[in-house]
Amino acid sequence: MMSVLVVDDHPIFRAGVIQILEEFYDSDSLEIQEAGTGQQALNMLHKKKCDLVILDISLPGLNGLEILKDICFHKLAGKVLVLSAYSEEQYAVESLRYGAAGYLNKQSTYRELSKAVKRIMSGEVYISQSLAKQMIDEITCDPETRPHEKLSPREMEVVCYIAQGKSIKEIAHRMSVSCSAVSTHRARALEKLSLRNNAELIRYALKNGLID
């Protein structure tokens, strides 16, 4: 019996994922649960661990990366597959670094989801060819590359807005994303730039000509 927890804030999407799993696995061999928020997922996992968590990143309250770190730190699940609307360029490498066994974009086909789950549950890591190339490029990148050149377009956008004095709420509105997504982009940018706070980020942006 394989226990699975599907974590997504859209009930229809959760139902679709469950239907795909039931198509490719014997329903008698599956135990599937659902969670609509990250906190609900953590509460469920602390009560009972599961074999696989299929996890979205954009969630109300705690975002998926925060949930992923908590799951992996406390060993609340055997494997985690991140299934997100965000592109691989934005979150895949970081998800794997935090302990995910695979990353899949929501635009993938149902066969790709089944393939990813089967590969992950067999002990492998699931990455697409484009992600594999991205990881190779990061490993072989020029050491003289300036830190901000490693930022994704979204991270750079957030950095520039913060350097202009915009609040998280203002940035979220301008970018048409949630505040938690903006906070995640900010945290990733700070990590890549080896900075600690907004003041250091603003100084960096001014010094490197990222804003006028």
C-alpha positions as CSV (number, residue, x, y, z in Angstrom):
1,M,0.0,0.0,0.0
2,M,1.5,3.3,-1.1
3,S,0.3,6.4,0.9
4,V,0.2,9.7,-1.0
5,L,-0.6,13.2,0.1
6,V,-1.6,15.7,-2.6
7,V,-1.1,19.3,-1.5
8,D,-2.6,22.0,-3.7
9,D,-5.0,24.9,-2.9
10,H,-7.2,24.0,-6.0
11,P,-9.7,21.2,-5.3
12,I,-10.2,20.5,-9.0
13,F,-6.5,20.2,-9.6
14,R,-6.1,17.8,-6.6
15,A,-8.9,15.7,-8.1
16,G,-7.1,15.5,-11.4
17,V,-3.9,14.4,-9.9
18,I,-5.7,11.7,-7.8
19,Q,-7.5,10.5,-11.0
20,I,-4.1,10.2,-12.8
21,L,-2.6,8.2,-9.9
22,E,-5.6,5.9,-9.8
23,E,-5.3,5.3,-13.6
24,F,-1.7,4.2,-13.4
25,Y,-1.8,2.3,-10.0
26,D,-4.2,-0.3,-8.7
27,S,-6.6,1.8,-6.5
28,D,-6.4,-1.0,-3.9
29,S,-2.7,-0.4,-3.5
30,L,-3.1,3.4,-2.9
31,E,-4.0,5.4,0.1
32,I,-4.5,9.0,-1.0
33,Q,-5.2,12.1,1.1
34,E,-5.5,15.8,0.2
35,A,-4.5,19.1,1.8
36,G,-5.4,22.6,0.6
37,T,-2.8,24.5,2.6
38,G,0.8,23.9,3.7
39,Q,-0.1,24.0,7.4
40,Q,-2.9,21.5,6.9
41,A,-0.3,19.2,5.1
42,L,2.2,19.5,7.9
43,N,-0.5,18.8,10.6
44,M,-1.4,15.6,8.7
45,L,2.2,14.5,8.2
46,H,3.1,15.0,11.8
47,K,0.3,12.7,12.7
48,K,1.1,10.1,10.1
49,K,4.0,10.0,7.7
50,C,3.4,9.0,4.0
51,D,5.4,7.5,1.2
52,L,5.0,10.4,-1.3
53,V,4.0,14.0,-1.1
54,I,3.0,15.8,-4.3
55,L,3.5,19.4,-3.4
56,D,2.6,22.7,-5.0
57,I,4.7,25.8,-4.3
58,S,2.1,28.5,-4.4
59,L,0.0,27.9,-1.3
60,P,-1.9,30.2,1.1
61,G,0.2,30.9,4.2
62,L,3.3,28.8,4.2
63,N,4.6,28.3,0.7
64,G,5.7,25.0,-0.8
65,L,9.4,25.6,-0.3
66,E,8.9,26.2,3.4
67,I,6.8,23.0,3.6
68,L,9.4,21.1,1.7
69,K,12.2,22.1,4.0
70,D,10.1,21.1,7.0
71,I,9.1,17.7,5.5
72,C,12.7,16.8,4.7
73,F,14.2,18.1,8.0
74,H,11.7,16.1,10.1
75,K,11.6,13.2,7.6
76,L,7.8,13.3,7.4
77,A,7.6,11.6,4.0
78,G,9.5,9.1,2.0
79,K,9.7,11.3,-1.2
80,V,8.5,14.7,-2.3
81,L,7.6,15.6,-5.9
82,V,7.1,19.3,-6.4
83,L,4.4,19.9,-9.0
84,S,4.1,23.6,-9.7
85,A,2.9,26.2,-12.2
86,Y,6.3,27.9,-11.9
87,S,8.9,27.2,-14.5
88,E,11.8,24.9,-13.7
89,E,14.2,27.9,-14.1
90,Q,12.6,29.5,-11.1
91,Y,12.3,26.8,-8.5
92,A,13.5,23.3,-9.7
93,V,17.2,23.5,-8.6
94,E,16.3,25.0,-5.2
95,S,13.5,22.4,-4.7
96,L,16.0,19.6,-5.3
97,R,18.6,21.3,-3.0
98,Y,16.0,21.4,-0.2
99,G,15.3,17.7,-0.6
100,A,12.7,17.1,-3.3
101,A,13.1,14.0,-5.3
102,G,11.7,15.6,-8.4
103,Y,10.2,18.7,-10.0
104,L,7.4,18.8,-12.6
105,N,5.7,21.7,-14.2
106,K,1.9,21.7,-14.2
107,Q,1.9,22.0,-18.0
108,S,3.4,18.5,-18.2
109,T,1.3,15.7,-19.5
110,Y,-0.4,13.1,-17.3
111,R,2.1,10.5,-18.6
112,E,5.0,12.6,-17.4
113,L,3.4,12.8,-14.0
114,S,3.1,9.0,-13.9
115,K,6.6,8.6,-15.1
116,A,8.0,11.0,-12.5
117,V,6.1,9.3,-9.7
118,K,7.3,5.8,-10.7
119,R,10.9,6.9,-11.1
120,I,10.9,8.7,-7.7
121,M,9.3,5.7,-5.9
122,S,12.0,3.4,-7.4
123,G,14.6,5.5,-5.7
124,E,15.7,7.8,-8.6
125,V,15.5,11.6,-9.0
126,Y,13.2,12.9,-11.7
127,I,14.4,15.9,-13.7
128,S,13.6,16.9,-17.2
129,Q,16.2,17.3,-20.0
130,S,15.9,21.1,-19.8
131,L,16.6,21.0,-16.0
132,A,19.5,18.7,-16.5
133,K,21.0,21.2,-18.9
134,Q,20.4,24.1,-16.5
135,M,22.2,22.2,-13.7
136,I,25.1,21.5,-16.0
137,D,25.3,25.1,-17.0
138,E,25.3,26.2,-13.4
139,I,28.1,23.8,-12.5
140,T,30.2,24.9,-15.5
141,C,29.4,28.6,-15.4
142,D,32.2,31.2,-15.5
143,P,33.5,31.9,-11.9
144,E,33.8,35.5,-12.8
145,T,30.1,35.9,-13.4
146,R,28.7,38.6,-11.2
147,P,26.3,37.3,-8.5
148,H,23.2,39.1,-9.8
149,E,23.6,37.4,-13.2
150,K,22.6,34.2,-11.6
151,L,19.2,35.6,-10.6
152,S,16.1,34.4,-12.4
153,P,14.1,37.1,-14.2
154,R,11.5,37.0,-11.4
155,E,14.2,37.3,-8.7
156,M,15.8,40.3,-10.5
157,E,12.4,42.0,-10.8
158,V,11.8,41.6,-7.1
159,V,15.3,42.9,-6.3
160,C,14.8,46.0,-8.4
161,Y,11.4,46.7,-6.9
162,I,12.8,46.4,-3.3
163,A,15.7,48.6,-4.3
164,Q,13.1,51.2,-5.4
165,G,11.5,51.1,-2.0
166,K,8.4,49.1,-2.9
167,S,6.7,47.0,-0.2
168,I,6.1,43.2,-0.5
169,K,2.4,44.0,-1.0
170,E,3.1,46.5,-3.7
171,I,5.5,44.2,-5.5
172,A,2.9,41.3,-5.4
173,H,0.3,43.6,-6.9
174,R,2.6,44.7,-9.7
175,M,3.8,41.2,-10.5
176,S,0.3,39.6,-10.1
177,V,1.6,37.0,-7.7
178,S,1.0,36.3,-4.0
179,C,3.0,38.0,-1.2
180,S,4.4,34.6,-0.2
181,A,5.8,34.2,-3.8
182,V,7.5,37.6,-3.6
183,S,9.0,36.7,-0.2
184,T,10.3,33.5,-1.7
185,H,11.9,35.3,-4.6
186,R,13.4,37.8,-2.2
187,A,14.8,35.0,0.0
188,R,16.3,33.2,-3.0
189,A,17.9,36.5,-4.3
190,L,19.4,37.2,-0.9
191,E,20.9,33.7,-0.8
192,K,22.4,33.9,-4.3
193,L,23.8,37.4,-3.6
194,S,25.1,36.4,-0.1
195,L,23.2,39.3,1.5
196,R,21.3,39.4,4.7
197,N,18.6,42.0,4.5
198,N,16.9,44.7,2.3
199,A,19.5,47.4,3.3
200,E,22.3,45.3,1.9
201,L,20.3,44.4,-1.1
202,I,19.6,48.1,-1.9
203,R,23.3,48.9,-1.5
204,Y,24.2,46.1,-3.9
205,A,21.6,47.2,-6.5
206,L,22.9,50.8,-6.4
207,K,26.6,49.7,-6.6
208,N,26.0,47.4,-9.5
209,G,23.7,49.8,-11.5
210,L,20.6,47.6,-11.2
211,I,18.5,50.8,-10.7
212,D,19.0,54.4,-11.6
